[in-house]
């Protein structure tokens, strides 16, 4: 197997990322993670999607919540609350160590890439989890109630305000992280996968980093996305609500339109088989399979299926490129 890049956000994306690590060797996979959700809170540098992917891959994640560590304790939060401190964003006692160590290393001048490589190695992970960029990119959500920094919208306001637009502050000045850029330039790049993360909040920040969209478009390797929408609903999170607020009809067709001109193939759930024709009308190959990942076996099966679909698309693309 040649090299595979997978773009992913937090909870939904991490499940497929886990499956990919079970079927691809560390040399064959670069997991590129959204950092638009990152923020500074209580003086700490928080990178929620990187941590969600790292905890999921190491088997340490709280599977019920999807974020944070299993068996977590909350003494810090309870003490902070007692002092009248900010308690709208939950930081577990063990999780806190990750943020403290990341913050210390950033202050000492290490890059987010280097810190992420160190922290994931400490968790025993051998697959590369890389931030989309080492420069800060911050997702802002313009709502009917005014502009909100991403975590204020997502956690503080529980996605309740009506979204008018999403923007990525700092993106224009950002560069792909060194490992992301290197993976995009690999001559043996076999596929670029887009995990079933929120296209607008988790994947768009990655695509907003200058050069990324063009590199994906011009790559000889096929780009395949897995739809995060099943039967008009998001598996988890605010994707469907957000789509409605942005004037879109939540469904696979809108996801295909969003990724139009970028992806060669889209994987849709069995529940959406009826929309395959609409996807293909846009010049995107459609593949129908079970995409809801409840167990580790589901994650591995979808990873295998996604890779097989991408490899099938690769042959004609390679022929076209010469
Ligand atoms: N999500 C919540 O809904 N509430 C929280 O208090 C919360 C805390 C938190 C702490 C660390 C971390 O890595 C993630 C955390 N998340 C929390 C998840 C996070 O806000 C979102 O999952 C992502 O940013 C969206 O992908």
Boltz pocket constraint, residues with backbone or C-beta under 6 A from the ligand:
constraints:
  - pocket:
      binder: B
      contacts: [[A, 9], [A, 10], [A, 11], [A, 37], [A, 46], [A, 47], [A, 48], [A, 49], [A, 51], [A, 52], [A, 67], [A, 68], [A, 88], [A, 89], [A, 90], [A, 91], [A, 95], [A, 151], [A, 154], [A, 155], [A, 202]]
      max_distance: 6.0
